[in-house]
Amino acid sequence: MYCNWLPILFILKVSLCYSQPESIQAIGARKYLLYAVNPGEGFNLRRDVHMRVENLVRSLRKDEPWVLVLPPWPHLVHWRSNYPQGNIPWKMFFDLDSLNEYVPSIEYEDFLKEYGHEIDRILYLQNYAEGWTSGTWEDKIDPRDCINDVPYIKDNDSEHWKRLGPMFPELRSKEFKCMSAQGFTSILTTQLLGRDNERAILVDRFEQLLHSDFWGDDYWNARKSMVYAKELREEGNRFMKEQYSYIPDSSKGRQKLSTPGPFMAVHLRRADYHYARPDQIPSIEGAAQQLNKLKQETGLDHVFLASDASEKERKLLKKLVSNLVWYKPKNPHLYGDGGVAIIDQWICAHASYFVGSYESTFSFRIREDRQMLGMTRENTFNDICGIKDDENDPHSCEKPTYWPRETPT
């Protein structure tokens, strides 16, 4: 059985069923799109890639009955807890009914039961070896020799292709091609539509392609479909009620919030930023100075911390900033690192004031959540300032780029 994810101690109450449009009610008529991304990509970038795939499938479904296969979550590089966290199904993190409202979707394990292990084709996306030479941007995709080593080999016994490593170990494909590609996700339609003899295709390295409608209606509709799992939302709500006597009325997080939480939230990125962006983060003492000044300015006495900081750094910050707390599950195995990250983001989304970390996708996702909840630009688009600025002044650094959108209804 394809299960190797977490020793979960709670019962998920998520339906695996969805209401299928008439065009795909017969299982035999469905076509399946599987996808994978660079193994080194983090949780929040993978969420963005999923939105690109969702909108591609919606486009394909105008002509053919495609279904999106949800790839299991591997143990990601940023998940540092020392217990197994591989092959996690999507229902652990997201509400499957909400995903299916937007695009018919199926967990990978259920795909194997429904369709089997043999797919028709694997497309492995890569850059063009010659680079961008024309001087003019153009969308294009072409079969090319593989530029680098690829995680696929041909099985000499069956003449089928299989993937190396923990992702999709059961799959076997009749065909494998490296495809040099640049442009938007829509360039894949020529590779997917009109092939009556094919029903299941895997596109690997999907992060190579761009959103076809970045920040437009399709982008936000896809983003709204990615509702956090009910258990994670409820755990975040329990924490806010316990810490702040605050009960949000945000439901699934897709409508305007009537009253934000009576606290400030900060996402303080530390771990990899120590060597990747050392001048973009403050010292712990500098972070404390900024947070204390923001507490005075906003009148918010309580601070919620979402951070990958070490225990030593957290304790020092707590000593320097009064009423600072962070979420810690009673059982570290309960939700996994990915679930804890979502709980952190859910809490940050409900704060009256939020300050994030420079160019962090974790902070970016929180700002999207806050925009869906109707939070203001002034209380959402702020960054903690690094040592390259005045690390004691929360207003000494440039604000993160503001991407406006209309307040949701």
BELJOZI-V772085 format. One record per residue. N is the residue number from 1. RES is the residue in one small letter. SS is DSSP state (@ for helix, = for strand, . for the rest). OMEGA is omega in radians with two decimals (* if undefined). Layout:
N RES SS OMEGA
N RES SS OMEGA
This chain:
1 m . -3.05
2 y . 3.11
3 c . 3.09
4 n . -2.98
5 w . -3.06
6 l . 3.02
7 p . -3.01
8 i . -3.05
9 l . 3.09
10 f . -3.08
11 i . 3.09
12 l . -3.12
13 k . -3.10
14 v . 3.14
15 s . 3.09
16 l . -3.11
17 c . 3.03
18 y . 3.14
19 s . -3.06
20 q . 2.99
21 p . -3.08
22 e @ -3.04
23 s @ -3.12
24 i @ -3.11
25 q . 3.05
26 a . -3.08
27 i @ -3.10
28 g @ -3.11
29 a @ -3.03
30 r . 2.92
31 k = -3.00
32 y = 3.04
33 l = 3.02
34 l = 3.10
35 y = 3.07
36 a . 3.12
37 v . 3.09
38 n . -3.09
39 p . -3.10
40 g . -3.10
41 e . -3.10
42 g . -3.04
43 f @ -3.01
44 n @ 3.01
45 l @ 3.11
46 r @ 3.09
47 r @ 3.11
48 d @ 3.11
49 v @ 3.14
50 h @ 3.10
51 m @ 3.11
52 r @ -3.14
53 v @ 3.12
54 e @ -3.07
55 n @ 3.01
56 l @ -3.13
57 v @ 3.08
58 r @ 3.11
59 s @ 3.13
60 l @ -3.07
61 r . 3.01
62 k . -3.10
63 d . -3.06
64 e . -3.02
65 p . -3.11
66 w = 3.06
67 v = 3.14
68 l = 3.08
69 v = -3.08
70 l = -3.11
71 p . 3.11
72 p . -3.13
73 w = 3.06
74 p . 3.04
75 h . -3.02
76 l . -3.04
77 v . -3.10
78 h . 3.10
79 w . -2.94
80 r . 3.12
81 s . -2.98
82 n . 3.00
83 y . -3.06
84 p . 3.11
85 q . -3.13
86 g . 3.09
87 n . -3.13
88 i = 3.12
89 p . -3.09
90 w @ -3.10
91 k @ 3.06
92 m @ -3.00
93 f . -3.00
94 f = -3.12
95 d . -3.05
96 l @ 3.12
97 d @ 3.14
98 s @ 3.08
99 l @ -3.10
100 n @ 3.03
101 e @ -3.08
102 y @ -3.14
103 v . 3.04
104 p . -3.03
105 s = -3.10
106 i = 3.08
107 e = -3.12
108 y @ -3.13
109 e @ 3.12
110 d @ 3.04
111 f @ -3.14
112 l @ 3.13
113 k @ -3.05
114 e @ -3.01
115 y . -3.09
116 g . -3.00
117 h . -3.06
118 e = 3.11
119 i = -3.01
120 d . -3.00
121 r = 3.00
122 i = 3.04
123 l = -3.13
124 y = -3.04
125 l = 3.13
126 q = 3.06
127 n . 2.98
128 y . -3.09
129 a . -3.11
130 e . -3.14
131 g . -3.12
132 w . -2.93
133 t . -3.00
134 s . -3.07
135 g . 3.11
136 t . -3.14
137 w . 3.05
138 e . 3.03
139 d . 3.11
140 k = 3.09
141 i = -3.07
142 d = 3.00
143 p = -3.12
144 r . 2.99
145 d . 3.14
146 c . -3.10
147 i . -3.10
148 n . 3.03
149 d . -3.13
150 v . -3.09
151 p . -3.14
152 y = 3.05
153 i = 3.11
154 k = 3.12
155 d . -3.08
156 n . -3.10
157 d . -3.06
158 s . -3.07
159 e . 3.10
160 h . 3.11
161 w = 3.08
162 k = -3.09
163 r = 3.06
164 l . 3.10
165 g . -3.00
166 p . -3.10
167 m . 3.06
168 f . -3.08
169 p . -3.10
170 e . -3.00
171 l . 2.97
172 r = -3.07
173 s = 3.12
174 k . -3.01
175 e . 3.08
176 f = 3.10
177 k = 2.90
178 c = -3.11
179 m = 3.01
180 s = -3.02
181 a = 2.96
182 q = 3.11
183 g . -3.05
184 f = -3.09
185 t @ -3.09
186 s @ -3.14
187 i @ 3.14
188 l @ -3.07
189 t @ 3.14
190 t @ -3.13
191 q @ -3.00
192 l @ -3.06
193 l . 3.00
194 g . 3.13
195 r . -2.99
196 d . -3.11
197 n . 3.14
198 e . -3.13
199 r . -3.11
200 a = -3.09
201 i = 3.08
202 l = 3.03
203 v = -3.12
204 d = -3.06
205 r . -3.08
206 f @ -3.13
207 e @ 3.10
208 q @ -3.03
209 l . -3.06
210 l = 3.00
211 h . 3.06
212 s . -3.10
213 d . -3.06
214 f . 3.11
215 w . 3.08
216 g . -3.10
217 d @ -3.12
218 d @ 3.11
219 y @ -3.06
220 w @ 3.07
221 n @ 3.07
222 a @ 3.14
223 r @ 3.14
224 k @ 3.14
225 s @ -3.05
226 m . 3.13
227 v . 3.12
228 y = 3.14
229 a . -3.06
230 k @ -3.13
231 e @ -3.13
232 l @ 3.09
233 r @ -3.13
234 e @ 3.11
235 e @ 3.06
236 g @ 3.11
237 n @ 3.11
238 r @ 3.14
239 f @ -3.11
240 m @ 3.10
241 k @ -3.11
242 e @ -3.05
243 q @ -2.97
244 y @ -3.05
245 s . -3.06
246 y . 3.11
247 i . -3.09
248 p . 3.08
249 d . -3.01
250 s . 3.13
251 s . -3.13
252 k . 3.10
253 g . -3.10
254 r . -3.14
255 q . -3.08
256 k . 3.14
257 l . -3.11
258 s . -3.12
259 t . 3.09
260 p . -3.11
261 g = -3.09
262 p = -3.13
263 f = 3.06
264 m = 3.12
265 a = 3.10
266 v = 2.93
267 h = -3.08
268 l = 3.14
269 r . -3.12
270 r . -2.94
271 a . -3.05
272 d . 3.12
273 y @ 3.11
274 h @ 3.14
275 y @ -3.12
276 a @ -3.12
277 r . -3.01
278 p @ -3.12
279 d @ -3.10
280 q @ 3.11
281 i . 3.10
282 p . 2.90
283 s . 3.10
284 i @ 3.11
285 e @ 3.10
286 g @ 3.09
287 a @ 3.13
288 a @ 3.10
289 q @ -3.13
290 q @ -3.12
291 l @ 3.12
292 n @ 3.08
293 k @ 3.12
294 l @ 3.07
295 k @ 3.13
296 q @ -3.09
297 e @ -3.06
298 t @ -3.06
299 g . 3.13
300 l . -3.03
301 d . -3.09
302 h . -3.12
303 v = 3.02
304 f = -3.11
305 l = 2.94
306 a = -3.00
307 s = 2.98
308 d . 3.12
309 a . 3.09
310 s . 3.12
311 e @ 3.12
312 k @ -3.14
313 e @ 3.13
314 r @ -3.10
315 k @ 3.10
316 l @ 3.14
317 l @ 3.13
318 k @ 3.10
319 k @ -3.06
320 l @ -3.12
321 v . -3.11
322 s . 3.09
323 n . 3.07
324 l = -3.14
325 v = 3.00
326 w = -3.12
327 y . 3.06
328 k . -3.11
329 p . 3.12
330 k . 3.07
331 n . -3.06
332 p . 3.14
333 h . -2.91
334 l . -3.08
335 y . -3.06
336 g @ -3.13
337 d @ 3.12
338 g @ 3.11
339 g @ 3.09
340 v @ 3.10
341 a @ 3.14
342 i @ 3.09
343 i @ 3.07
344 d @ -3.11
345 q @ 3.13
346 w @ 3.13
347 i @ 3.12
348 c @ -3.11
349 a @ -3.07
350 h . -3.12
351 a = 3.09
352 s = -3.13
353 y = -3.13
354 f = 3.02
355 v = -3.05
356 g = 3.13
357 s . -3.03
358 y . 3.05
359 e . 3.08
360 s . 3.09
361 t @ 3.05
362 f @ 3.10
363 s @ -3.14
364 f @ 3.13
365 r @ 3.09
366 i @ 3.14
367 r @ 3.04
368 e @ 3.10
369 d @ -3.11
370 r @ 3.09
371 q @ 3.08
372 m @ 3.11
373 l . 3.07
374 g . 3.12
375 m . -3.07
376 t . 3.09
377 r . -3.06
378 e . -3.09
379 n . -3.04
380 t . -3.03
381 f . 3.13
382 n . 3.09
383 d = 2.97
384 i . -3.03
385 c . -3.09
386 g . -3.07
387 i . 3.10
388 k . 3.05
389 d . 3.01
390 d . -3.02
391 e . 3.07
392 n . -3.07
393 d . -3.11
394 p . -3.13
395 h . -3.06
396 s . -3.10
397 c . -3.13
398 e . 3.10
399 k . 3.04
400 p . -3.12
401 t . 3.14
402 y . 3.06
403 w . -3.06
404 p . 2.95
405 r . -3.13
406 e . 3.11
407 t . -3.13
408 p . 3.12
409 t . *
